[in-house]
């Protein structure tokens, strides 16, 4: 699953986003196997560093809360959708 693997390419941005800033990540999947609604996942910025490449000024690391019905959680249906997409496009 995505959350169990290290992803060596963090998100990139031109904005200097302060640590602990809450974010909502909206993901649109072309050819989405389910409904056409984008996924919305809550997260918090945990680190920011200067990007060594010339494409964007900064790299940002985001921590996502767990999925479930509890307060502050990402909706469980989003996790199910991520699993579906991973099953189709994942390398495992």
VEXDREN-2710 file (C-alpha; in Angstrom, 1 decimal):
% VEXDREN-2710
k/r/px/py/pz
1/UNK/0.0/0.0/0.0
2/UNK/1.2/3.6/-0.6
3/UNK/1.6/4.4/3.1
4/UNK/3.9/1.4/3.7
5/UNK/6.5/2.4/1.0
6/UNK/9.0/5.2/1.1
7/UNK/8.4/7.6/-1.8
8/UNK/11.7/9.3/-2.6
9/UNK/10.1/12.2/-4.5
10/UNK/8.2/14.5/-2.1
11/UNK/5.7/17.0/-3.3
12/UNK/7.1/20.1/-4.9
13/UNK/5.9/23.7/-4.7
14/UNK/6.9/27.3/-5.2
15/UNK/5.2/28.3/-2.0
16/UNK/7.0/28.3/1.3
17/UNK/4.4/26.5/3.4
18/UNK/5.1/26.6/7.1
19/UNK/5.5/23.5/9.1
20/UNK/2.2/22.2/10.8
21/UNK/0.0/23.9/8.1
22/UNK/-3.1/21.8/7.5
23/UNK/-3.7/20.9/3.8
24/UNK/-6.3/19.2/1.7
25/UNK/-4.8/17.3/-1.2
26/UNK/-7.2/16.9/-4.1
27/UNK/-6.4/14.0/-6.5
28/UNK/-7.9/13.7/-9.9
29/UNK/-7.3/10.4/-11.8
30/UNK/-7.6/10.4/-15.5
31/UNK/-9.5/7.3/-16.6
32/UNK/-10.6/6.8/-13.0
33/UNK/-12.0/3.3/-12.5
34/UNK/-14.7/4.5/-10.1
35/UNK/-16.8/7.6/-9.9
36/UNK/-15.4/10.8/-11.4
37/UNK/-15.2/12.7/-8.1
38/UNK/-11.7/13.6/-7.1
39/UNK/-10.3/12.2/-3.9
40/UNK/-9.8/14.7/-1.0
41/UNK/-7.2/13.7/1.7
42/UNK/-6.4/15.8/4.7
43/UNK/-2.8/16.2/5.8
44/UNK/-0.3/18.3/7.7
45/UNK/3.0/19.8/6.4
46/UNK/5.8/18.1/8.4
47/UNK/8.9/19.5/6.7
48/UNK/10.0/21.8/3.9
49/UNK/13.4/22.0/2.1
50/UNK/14.9/23.8/-0.8
51/UNK/14.5/21.8/-4.0
52/UNK/17.8/21.1/-5.6
53/UNK/16.3/20.9/-9.1
54/UNK/15.1/24.0/-11.0
55/UNK/11.5/22.9/-11.4
56/UNK/10.1/24.2/-8.1
57/UNK/11.6/26.2/-5.2
58/UNK/10.7/23.8/-2.4
59/UNK/10.0/20.1/-1.5
60/UNK/7.4/19.4/1.1
61/UNK/6.7/16.4/3.2
62/UNK/3.1/15.8/4.2
63/UNK/1.8/13.5/7.0
64/UNK/-1.7/12.1/6.5
65/UNK/-3.9/11.1/9.5
66/UNK/-5.4/7.6/9.6
67/UNK/-8.5/6.6/7.7
68/UNK/-11.7/5.9/9.6
69/UNK/-14.8/7.4/11.2
70/UNK/-13.0/9.1/14.1
71/UNK/-12.5/12.8/14.6
72/UNK/-9.6/14.1/12.5
73/UNK/-9.5/11.0/10.3
74/UNK/-9.6/10.9/6.5
75/UNK/-12.8/9.2/5.3
76/UNK/-12.6/5.4/5.0
77/UNK/-14.1/5.4/1.5
78/UNK/-11.0/7.3/0.3
79/UNK/-8.8/4.5/1.5
80/UNK/-10.9/2.0/-0.3
81/UNK/-10.6/4.1/-3.5
82/UNK/-6.8/4.3/-3.1
83/UNK/-6.6/0.5/-2.7
84/UNK/-8.7/0.1/-5.9
85/UNK/-6.4/2.4/-7.9
86/UNK/-3.3/0.7/-6.4
87/UNK/-4.6/-2.6/-7.5
88/UNK/-5.0/-1.4/-11.1
89/UNK/-1.8/0.7/-11.4
90/UNK/0.4/-0.6/-8.7
91/UNK/3.5/-2.7/-9.3
92/UNK/2.5/-5.5/-6.9
END
